[in-house]
Amino acid sequence: MTFADLVLIKQIVTYLDVAAAALLVYDYILTLPEEIILVWPARWNLGKVLFFLTRYPVFIDTSLVLVHQFSILGPNACKILFTTIGWLLGVGIGIAEVILAMRTWVIWSRSRRIAIILIICLVLVWIPIFWVLNDSLSSLVFAVPSDPTFRGCVLSTQKNVLFVVFVLIMAFETFILVLTLVKGLEHFRHASSTLVAVLYRDGLLNYIYLFVLSIINVTVLLTAPHGYTTLLTAMQRVMHSILSARILLHLRQAASSRNPDLSLNNRWDQTQTNVSTDFEFAVHDPDADPSLSPNEVPEGIRRRKARRSRRRGGSKMKNVFLDIATATFWSVAGAGAGEDGVGETDTWFGREAGEHSGEHVEVELWQTVH
């Protein structure tokens, strides 16, 4: 392959890198208002940390990709830059996969067994991915441009093992899809809440988008000249960032839309929550008698100890007046059977902590749908 051929390939790759950057900026502009409303005021927790980790480092990755395409660099500088970008892309996609795994764990009612399975799968998939990535990046060789004013890096040689990365990613995402569909059949049999619909819609669409990209990447890596190695790498990184961030935004949006009266600035004085000295509490529905003490639990009230694990009871709640917008970033849906043997779906709206009548309390809010 002549140097002119390598330059032509480099131009094609550059076009797609620019397209990926444009898509990233476009999506950011579209979703920034939702982020400001739904994420920024929320308290810091794992969901919010993961959101920012998948949302913003991708701008660093993409900027470095454009730098190496439009700067005058020598072969050594190109290798250092490519290696840095490669590791950033790998870690970024890994964070997005963790979010996909956590969404699946959420669907499975935060099952400990599913959590262990997902953690094992992540380890079994990502240790080989990082090993292959290191092997591939170590083999990079760049051509020396005949024109000293030439901009960008022209890849000359690279070990053809990178396709393994995308095969492993496809395998993990297919496993995630299977878990999603299995639980989805159970959920839609018992309930059809907005939250559940969002979980499954995002899961299916994300799988289709990412699977198609991975298939194209594997095909290119196995059949095209080695100069095309990074043809869709930046696009795949951008899509993982966009889709995983949208998963979290959609969950937060679905949870907030369940009660349009909730404001992001609502505080504890706007909740209808009774708290006793032993930290038990009851969350009333709008029809319940607000004068009842915490020890009187009529129809429509769900009681539980603070920090107590979920009790699958037979109570039913309607609209609740608990401010979750500033308390949590996760909305969790699960399914099980009530104490009366009737199938039900539990939706976890979040956890709030604060002061009430001089006591420090923590509240978990659940809705049970029979």
C-alpha positions as CSV (number, residue, x, y, z in Angstrom):
1,M,0.0,0.0,0.0
2,T,1.4,3.4,-1.1
3,F,1.6,6.4,1.1
4,A,-1.1,8.1,-1.1
5,D,-3.4,5.2,-0.3
6,L,-2.8,5.6,3.4
7,V,-3.5,9.4,3.1
8,L,-6.8,8.6,1.4
9,I,-7.8,6.2,4.1
10,K,-6.8,8.8,6.7
11,Q,-9.1,11.4,5.1
12,I,-12.1,9.0,5.2
13,V,-11.4,8.2,8.9
14,T,-11.2,11.9,9.6
15,Y,-14.6,12.6,8.1
16,L,-16.2,10.0,10.3
17,D,-14.3,11.4,13.4
18,V,-15.6,14.9,12.6
19,A,-19.1,13.4,12.2
20,A,-18.9,11.7,15.6
21,A,-17.8,15.0,17.2
22,A,-20.6,16.9,15.6
23,L,-23.1,14.3,16.8
24,L,-21.8,14.6,20.3
25,V,-22.1,18.3,20.4
26,Y,-25.6,18.2,18.8
27,D,-26.8,15.7,21.4
28,Y,-25.3,17.7,24.2
29,I,-27.1,20.8,23.1
30,L,-30.4,18.9,22.9
31,T,-30.1,17.3,26.3
32,L,-28.4,20.0,28.3
33,P,-31.8,21.6,29.5
34,E,-32.9,18.2,30.9
35,E,-29.5,17.7,32.6
36,I,-29.7,21.2,34.2
37,I,-33.3,20.5,35.5
38,L,-33.0,16.8,36.4
39,V,-29.4,16.2,37.4
40,W,-27.7,19.3,38.6
41,P,-29.9,19.9,41.6
42,A,-29.9,16.2,42.6
43,R,-27.8,15.1,45.6
44,W,-24.6,13.2,44.8
45,N,-24.9,9.5,44.6
46,L,-23.7,6.7,42.4
47,G,-26.2,7.4,39.6
48,K,-25.1,11.1,39.4
49,V,-21.4,10.2,39.5
50,L,-21.9,7.7,36.6
51,F,-23.8,10.2,34.6
52,F,-21.0,12.8,34.7
53,L,-18.4,10.1,34.1
54,T,-20.1,9.0,30.9
55,R,-21.3,12.5,29.9
56,Y,-18.1,14.6,30.0
57,P,-14.9,12.7,29.5
58,V,-16.0,11.8,26.0
59,F,-15.3,15.5,25.1
60,I,-11.7,14.9,26.0
61,D,-11.5,11.8,23.9
62,T,-13.1,13.4,20.9
63,S,-11.0,16.5,21.1
64,L,-7.8,14.4,21.2
65,V,-9.0,12.5,18.1
66,L,-9.5,15.7,16.2
67,V,-6.1,17.0,17.4
68,H,-4.3,14.0,16.0
69,Q,-6.2,14.4,12.7
70,F,-5.4,18.0,12.2
71,S,-2.0,18.6,13.8
72,I,1.5,18.3,12.4
73,L,2.9,15.4,14.4
74,G,5.8,13.0,14.1
75,P,5.5,9.2,14.4
76,N,6.4,9.1,18.1
77,A,4.0,11.9,19.0
78,C,1.3,10.0,17.0
79,K,1.9,6.8,18.9
80,I,1.7,8.6,22.3
81,L,-1.5,10.4,21.3
82,F,-3.1,7.3,19.8
83,T,-2.2,5.2,22.9
84,T,-3.7,7.8,25.2
85,I,-6.9,8.0,23.1
86,G,-7.2,4.2,23.0
87,W,-7.1,3.9,26.7
88,L,-9.6,6.8,27.2
89,L,-11.9,5.2,24.7
90,G,-11.7,1.8,26.4
91,V,-12.4,3.2,29.9
92,G,-15.2,5.4,28.6
93,I,-16.9,2.5,26.9
94,G,-16.4,0.4,30.0
95,I,-18.2,3.0,32.1
96,A,-21.1,3.0,29.7
97,E,-21.3,-0.8,29.9
98,V,-21.4,-0.5,33.7
99,I,-24.4,1.7,33.3
100,L,-26.1,-0.8,31.1
101,A,-25.4,-3.5,33.6
102,M,-26.8,-1.4,36.4
103,R,-30.0,-0.7,34.4
104,T,-30.3,-4.5,34.1
105,W,-29.8,-5.0,37.8
106,V,-32.5,-2.4,38.4
107,I,-34.9,-4.3,36.2
108,W,-34.2,-7.4,38.2
109,S,-35.3,-5.7,41.4
110,R,-31.7,-5.2,42.5
111,S,-31.3,-8.9,42.9
112,R,-28.1,-9.9,44.7
113,R,-27.8,-13.0,42.5
114,I,-28.1,-10.9,39.3
115,A,-25.6,-8.3,40.7
116,I,-23.0,-11.1,41.3
117,I,-23.6,-12.5,37.8
118,L,-23.2,-9.1,36.2
119,I,-20.1,-8.3,38.1
120,I,-18.5,-11.6,37.1
121,C,-19.5,-11.0,33.5
122,L,-18.0,-7.5,33.5
123,V,-14.7,-8.9,34.9
124,L,-14.6,-11.8,32.5
125,V,-15.2,-9.5,29.6
126,W,-13.2,-6.4,30.4
127,I,-10.0,-8.0,31.6
128,P,-9.5,-9.6,28.2
129,I,-10.6,-6.4,26.5
130,F,-7.9,-4.4,28.3
131,W,-5.3,-7.0,27.6
132,V,-6.2,-7.0,23.8
133,L,-6.3,-3.2,23.8
134,N,-2.9,-3.0,25.3
135,D,-1.5,-5.6,22.8
136,S,-3.0,-3.6,19.9
137,L,-1.8,-0.2,21.0
138,S,1.7,-1.5,21.6
139,S,1.9,-2.7,18.0
140,L,1.1,0.7,16.5
141,V,3.5,2.0,13.8
142,F,3.0,5.3,11.9
143,A,4.3,6.3,8.6
144,V,6.6,9.3,8.1
145,P,4.9,11.8,5.8
146,S,6.9,12.9,2.8
147,D,5.5,16.3,3.1
148,P,6.7,18.0,6.4
149,T,3.5,20.2,6.4
150,F,1.2,17.1,6.3
151,R,-1.4,17.2,9.1
152,G,-2.5,14.2,11.0
153,C,-1.2,10.7,11.7
154,V,-1.0,8.0,9.0
155,L,-1.2,4.5,10.5
156,S,1.1,2.1,8.8
157,T,1.1,-1.1,10.9
158,Q,-1.1,-2.5,13.7
159,K,-1.6,-6.0,15.0
160,N,-5.0,-7.2,13.8
161,V,-6.5,-8.2,17.2
162,L,-8.7,-5.2,18.0
163,F,-11.8,-7.0,16.6
164,V,-11.8,-9.2,19.7
165,V,-12.7,-6.1,21.8
166,F,-15.8,-5.5,19.8
167,V,-16.8,-9.2,19.8
168,L,-16.6,-9.3,23.6
169,I,-18.6,-6.1,23.8
170,M,-21.2,-7.6,21.6
171,A,-21.3,-10.7,23.7
172,F,-21.8,-8.8,26.9
173,E,-24.5,-6.6,25.4
174,T,-26.3,-9.6,24.0
175,F,-26.3,-11.1,27.5
176,I,-27.7,-7.9,28.9
177,L,-30.5,-8.0,26.2
178,V,-31.4,-11.5,27.1
179,L,-31.7,-10.6,30.8
180,T,-33.8,-7.6,29.9
181,L,-36.2,-9.5,27.7
182,V,-36.6,-12.3,30.3
183,K,-37.6,-9.9,33.0
184,G,-39.6,-7.8,30.6
185,L,-42.0,-10.5,29.9
186,E,-42.7,-10.8,33.6
187,H,-43.0,-7.1,34.1
188,F,-45.4,-6.4,31.3
189,R,-47.6,-9.2,32.4
190,H,-48.3,-7.5,35.7
191,A,-47.8,-3.8,35.1
192,S,-47.2,-1.2,32.3
193,S,-45.9,1.8,34.2
194,T,-44.0,4.6,32.4
195,L,-40.9,3.7,34.3
196,V,-40.9,0.1,33.2
197,A,-41.6,1.1,29.6
198,V,-38.6,3.5,29.7
199,L,-36.3,0.8,31.0
200,Y,-37.2,-1.7,28.3
201,R,-37.5,0.8,25.4
202,D,-34.0,2.2,26.1
203,G,-32.6,-1.3,26.6
204,L,-33.8,-2.5,23.2
205,L,-33.0,0.6,21.2
206,N,-29.5,0.9,22.8
207,Y,-28.8,-2.7,22.0
208,I,-29.8,-2.3,18.3
209,Y,-27.7,0.8,17.9
210,L,-24.6,-0.5,19.6
211,F,-24.8,-4.0,18.1
212,V,-25.0,-2.6,14.6
213,L,-21.9,-0.4,15.2
214,S,-20.0,-3.3,16.7
215,I,-20.9,-5.6,13.7
216,I,-19.6,-2.9,11.3
217,N,-16.4,-2.4,13.4
218,V,-15.7,-6.1,13.4
219,T,-16.3,-6.4,9.7
220,V,-14.0,-3.5,9.0
221,L,-11.3,-4.8,11.2
222,L,-11.4,-8.3,9.6
223,T,-11.7,-7.3,6.0
224,A,-10.5,-3.7,5.4
225,P,-6.9,-2.5,5.1
226,H,-5.3,-1.8,8.5
227,G,-5.5,1.9,8.0
228,Y,-9.2,1.6,8.6
229,T,-8.7,0.3,12.1
230,T,-10.1,3.4,13.8
231,L,-12.9,4.0,11.2
232,L,-15.8,3.9,13.6
233,T,-13.9,3.8,17.0
234,A,-14.7,7.4,17.8
235,M,-18.3,7.0,16.7
236,Q,-18.8,3.9,18.9
237,R,-17.3,5.8,21.9
238,V,-19.7,8.8,21.3
239,M,-22.7,6.5,20.9
240,H,-21.9,4.7,24.1
241,S,-21.7,8.0,25.9
242,I,-24.8,9.4,24.4
243,L,-27.0,6.4,24.9
244,S,-25.8,5.6,28.5
245,A,-26.4,9.3,29.5
246,R,-29.8,9.2,27.9
247,I,-30.7,6.1,29.9
248,L,-30.1,8.0,33.1
249,L,-31.8,11.1,31.9
250,H,-34.9,9.2,30.8
251,L,-35.1,7.3,34.1
252,R,-34.9,10.6,36.0
253,Q,-37.5,12.2,33.7
254,A,-39.9,9.3,34.0
255,A,-39.6,9.3,37.8
256,S,-40.3,13.1,37.9
257,S,-43.2,13.0,35.5
258,R,-45.1,10.5,37.7
259,N,-46.0,13.5,39.9
260,P,-46.1,16.8,38.0
261,D,-46.7,18.7,41.3
262,L,-43.2,17.9,42.4
263,S,-40.7,20.7,42.2
264,L,-37.0,20.5,42.1
265,N,-36.9,22.9,45.0
266,N,-39.4,21.0,47.2
267,R,-38.1,20.2,50.6
268,W,-39.1,18.2,53.7
269,D,-41.7,20.8,54.7
270,Q,-43.7,20.0,51.5
271,T,-43.9,16.2,52.1
272,Q,-46.6,14.5,54.0
273,T,-44.5,12.1,56.1
274,N,-45.1,11.1,59.7
275,V,-42.0,10.2,61.7
276,S,-41.8,8.6,65.1
277,T,-39.0,8.6,67.5
278,D,-37.8,5.1,66.5
279,F,-37.4,6.3,62.9
280,E,-40.5,4.4,61.6
281,F,-42.5,6.4,59.1
282,A,-45.6,6.2,56.9
283,V,-46.1,7.8,53.5
284,H,-49.8,8.8,53.0
285,D,-51.7,8.8,49.8
286,P,-53.8,11.9,49.1
287,D,-57.0,10.3,50.5
288,A,-55.4,9.2,53.8
289,D,-56.2,11.0,57.0
290,P,-53.2,13.3,57.7
291,S,-53.9,13.3,61.4
292,L,-53.1,9.6,61.9
293,S,-50.2,8.7,64.0
294,P,-47.3,6.6,62.6
295,N,-48.6,3.6,64.5
296,E,-52.0,3.7,62.7
297,V,-51.5,2.4,59.2
298,P,-54.7,2.3,57.1
299,E,-55.2,1.3,53.4
300,G,-53.0,3.4,51.2
301,I,-50.0,3.8,53.6
302,R,-46.7,2.0,53.4
303,R,-44.6,1.8,56.6
304,R,-41.1,0.6,57.0
305,K,-38.0,1.2,59.2
306,A,-35.4,3.6,58.0
307,R,-32.6,1.7,56.2
308,R,-34.7,-1.5,56.4
309,S,-34.7,-3.7,53.3
310,R,-37.9,-4.0,51.3
311,R,-40.9,-5.8,52.7
312,R,-43.1,-7.2,50.0
313,G,-46.4,-6.3,51.6
314,G,-49.9,-6.1,50.2
315,S,-50.5,-2.3,50.6
316,K,-51.3,0.0,47.7
317,M,-50.3,3.6,47.2
318,K,-51.6,6.3,44.8
319,N,-49.9,9.6,44.2
320,V,-47.4,10.4,46.9
321,F,-46.1,13.8,48.0
322,L,-42.5,13.0,48.7
323,D,-39.8,15.1,47.1
324,I,-37.5,12.7,45.3
325,A,-36.2,15.1,42.7
326,T,-33.4,16.4,45.0
327,A,-32.9,13.1,46.8
328,T,-32.0,10.5,44.2
329,F,-31.0,10.0,40.6
330,W,-32.0,6.3,40.3
331,S,-35.5,5.0,39.8
332,V,-35.7,1.3,40.3
333,A,-38.4,-1.1,39.2
334,G,-38.8,-4.6,40.4
335,A,-41.3,-7.5,40.6
336,G,-42.3,-10.1,43.0
337,A,-45.2,-11.6,44.9
338,G,-47.0,-10.1,47.8
339,E,-47.8,-11.7,51.1
340,D,-51.2,-12.6,49.8
341,G,-49.6,-14.5,46.9
342,V,-50.8,-12.0,44.3
343,G,-48.2,-10.9,41.8
344,E,-47.1,-7.3,42.2
345,T,-44.5,-4.9,40.9
346,D,-42.5,-2.6,43.2
347,T,-41.2,0.7,42.0
348,W,-38.5,2.4,44.1
349,F,-38.7,6.1,43.8
350,G,-35.7,7.0,45.9
351,R,-34.2,7.8,49.3
352,E,-34.4,11.1,51.1
353,A,-32.5,12.2,54.3
354,G,-33.1,15.2,56.4
355,E,-34.3,16.7,59.7
356,H,-37.9,16.2,60.8
357,S,-39.1,17.5,64.2
358,G,-35.5,17.6,65.5
359,E,-34.8,14.0,64.4
360,H,-32.5,12.8,61.6
361,V,-34.5,10.5,59.3
362,E,-34.0,8.6,56.1
363,V,-36.9,7.7,53.9
364,E,-37.2,5.1,51.1
365,L,-40.3,5.5,48.9
366,W,-41.9,2.5,47.1
367,Q,-45.0,2.0,45.1
368,T,-46.6,-1.4,44.9
369,V,-48.8,-2.2,41.8
370,H,-50.9,-5.3,42.0
